[in-house]
Amino acid sequence: MIRALATPALAALFAHGAVCQEPTTPPPAAPAPTAPAAQAADGTWSEGFGRATNYRSALANAIEDAVAKVKGIGVARGGGVRSRLSVVSQSKEGDQDGWFDGEADSEREWVQQQIAGFVLAYEVLDKQKAEDRQWEVKVKAKVASPEGLDATVVVDLQDGDLREWQLERIDEQDNAVVGRERGEFAGPKIAEYLRNSKLVKIAAKSGGVQTNAQSAVREREKAGQQLVPSHRVVITWQPVQLRSLIEKPNVARPTAGARPEFLIGASVQVSVRVEDLIENVELLDRTWVVTGDAKGMPTERKADYVNAVVDKAKAEVAGAVFFKLKPPVVTRVWQEAEGGEWRIEAAIARRVAGPYRSFALGNPGSLSSPDWVTLGRAALLDGNDTTCTFRLDGVEDPSRIEPAVTEVRPLED
């Protein structure tokens, strides 16, 4: 049975907090932000205000406001934070009797469970209905420090895994298929690629927190509570298809032994579907074929060849999933000399960006105004394992591009 290991290059693709490389013509370095006066060892207390048609949405907006005051709007509106606040705002899991009036202990614990990655604790300071029947909520929240900030997206992962390979042997002498083989493949599942990125959490399949009669009363109230996924990722793999070629007899140098046989191609078909469970929309439904390089390896090195193909396929799948869950953001923007073209740098690996011809730039919305604002397009110029440089295309106002806020999304055209 062939066994594969994830390569260092693949691990680097989605490394959490990777340091961006200097662009060709870097702009002046921005001054370091001043630490808030209320900064504590593990977090910062901040107050936020939210307004909405119902209490739970107003609460989520207030928490978002509190996070934005400490971390900036880029973090507060980033995919990880927004996905967790959307669960608080809309998930049906929270619709239990006596919940979302701000009074029940179990309600507050459920909300805290959803936002624990970026808010360590929160307290509702005031809540009321305005004359127009809108809920107004004021909160005090302890926002996690940079070291403790966890803006991961929680997903329900359904992965059939890639476990099989099939080999078709072709005789070059008469160009006919002379045999077929099949075998099993064992290697890291896509779940490991996603977890190692530190950007995604995978929801457990269990029924939630387990308690018994000996548990404390407050603990028993948590029975069945679980972290609710905001997205579902469904991955379906077909077996890796290999082809080998048996060389035709060499008339000039005849031999009685077995003729040389080389691997000449490989491919694997994969289907990926990404769903936003909160908004009940489909973000991605794509089926494509990943091909391996035709390196002419001897069949004795079949394991190495399979490993390379699977590594490439899972990198593409992980990239497609991350683009939908957490689009990479711009890290720098500058102009090449006076009157020259505008360029940006984004936190994305060259290997992930390479398959796409063009990209869209835009700013994310908030819970209150969720529409993504398109700013224009960008074309890939160059990159490495952690960052890429793009040329702006059709961006009327480059000043609207905000580092750490503006997202880069691939276009399928």
Beta strands, then each sheet from edge to edge (+ up, - down):
strand 1: 2-3
strand 2: 43-52
strand 3: 119-129
strand 4: 135-144
strand 5: 153-159
strand 6: 164-171
strand 7: 176-186
strand 8: 200-202
strand 9: 231-237
strand 10: 240-246
strand 11: 261-276
strand 12: 281-291
strand 13: 297-298
strand 14: 330-335
strand 15: 342-346
strand 16: 358-363
strand 17: 373-383
strand 18: 388-393
strand 19: 407-411
sheet 1: 1+ 7+ 6- 10- 11+ 9- 5- 8-
sheet 2: 1+ 7+ 6- 10- 11+ 12-
sheet 3: 1+ 7+ 6- 10- 11+ 13-
sheet 4: 2+ 4- 3+
sheet 5: 14+ 15- 18+ 17- 16+ 19-
end
